[in-house]
Every structure is written in C-alpha cells, then in structure tokens.
C-alpha cells in the first residue's frame, strides 16, 4: 500500500469560498499529487493537520480529494483548525475552539473513507493508522534554555504565537498538550503508523537549521520519545513546521511534508509529494 503524505494545507489561503469547486480543487492538487505527472498517486493520503480556517470549506475539499484521487484520506487537526478567525466563527462556536474541532471531526467522520483520528485507530488492509492532533510542550526550553520557568514560556507564547489569540477557551501554552498526551497513551502500542500535527522530537538535529537556537521551537515540538521508543510505530507523520523534514530514530521513520502558505509553496509549484510503501 502506498501512503502519500501532506500537511498544513491552509486551504482558505488558496481557495475563495465561492471558488471552492471540484474543478478548481482538482486542477490545483493534481500536479501536486502526481509531481507534475511523473508519479502515480498513492492509495491513501495522510493530512497531518492545519487543513484550513473554515470547517465548511475543509469538508468540501476533503470530499473532492477523496472522490477524485484517493481510496482513503486520514487526517488529524492542527492548531489552525482550532482558530476562530472571525465574528461568525466565534458566534457559531460560542467562543470555544473545542466546539469547532468537535464539529469538524464530526463532519469528516460522517463521510465514507475519510477519517479524522482523535486518539483512535483506523485499520485499512491490515495496517493500523493511529493519530491525534497532539500539542507542543516545554521540552525544548527545558533542554536548551533551562534558565527560564513556565511563566516565562507562557509570556513568550502570548507575545509571539497566534494560538494564544485565536484559540478560544485556553489560557496556557500547554493546556491542549495535557489533553492530547492521554490520547497518544491509548494508541502508541497498537498502531503501525502514527499521525500527529506536531513534531515529536525536540532535538535540534530534527529541526530545520534556520530555526536553531530559537526559543519558539518549543511551540513546534514535544517530547514523544516514550511513544516512539516503546511503541509499535514504524512511521510517524507530522506537520506544523512549514519545512519538509525526514529523520529516523531506532528504526522509526519520521516524515513531514507541508504544503504551507502560497508564498512558501509557490502556489503549490515547489511541493514534492512524499510517500512510503507499507
Ligand atoms: Fe501550518
């Protein structure tokens, strides 16, 4: 089975709501999925979070992509999928980001052959895919900037990270981490492929060079070592950072392949599809 990998679609940066048509969506993604006609599209597409800011558009696009290109699509949600970006969203979801993600998961899981994992597992042709949104923690700061305490990290978060302004219902950088880590506990010893939005290694070796020695790396990573060292995981797919990354620890392969924002992806033209055979 060939599993294709992508994350950080940020769909609303690519498609205006009234132009989110099957024709537009297909003609944008076809060259990406086929690397401009040079590869055969895989059986399954993993999307490791940050689908887009609007639930209605997200589900519309996922349905189009599954119908046209993939037998199955498996995703988790990213920090941007928690954002309430305007008054309408804040009104509909009662100023609570958890209501938004719950609604999006429901919309996705209602569809046949599209799955949004939330600390559970879907088995396809004998391969078990587990996943959850996941969240960042203070592990990077604790290793590389030991002198700072949790209060400092929270101030840093409030100053530099949009999550603190656009996610409603949390006041601390690691509120969601505490929720998500329990979901990982449930699945890490039962799945072949793990999907999270956040990079499970906070080692600088596994972070793009241009960000080295940067305190905000703590908001892009968490300590997943317990799970990849003691689990059944063969592949771990993640996103969140907008640079492609690949590394290997103890026979577990880690893969990140973000689309990112239009200025980063050249409107999709700079993206090379990643996949693995399992
Ligand atoms: Fe993103």
Boltz pocket constraint, residues with backbone or C-beta under 6 A from the ligand:
constraints:
  - pocket:
      binder: B
      contacts: [[A, 8], [A, 10], [A, 49], [A, 50], [A, 78], [A, 80], [A, 240], [A, 241], [A, 242], [A, 260]]
      max_distance: 6.0
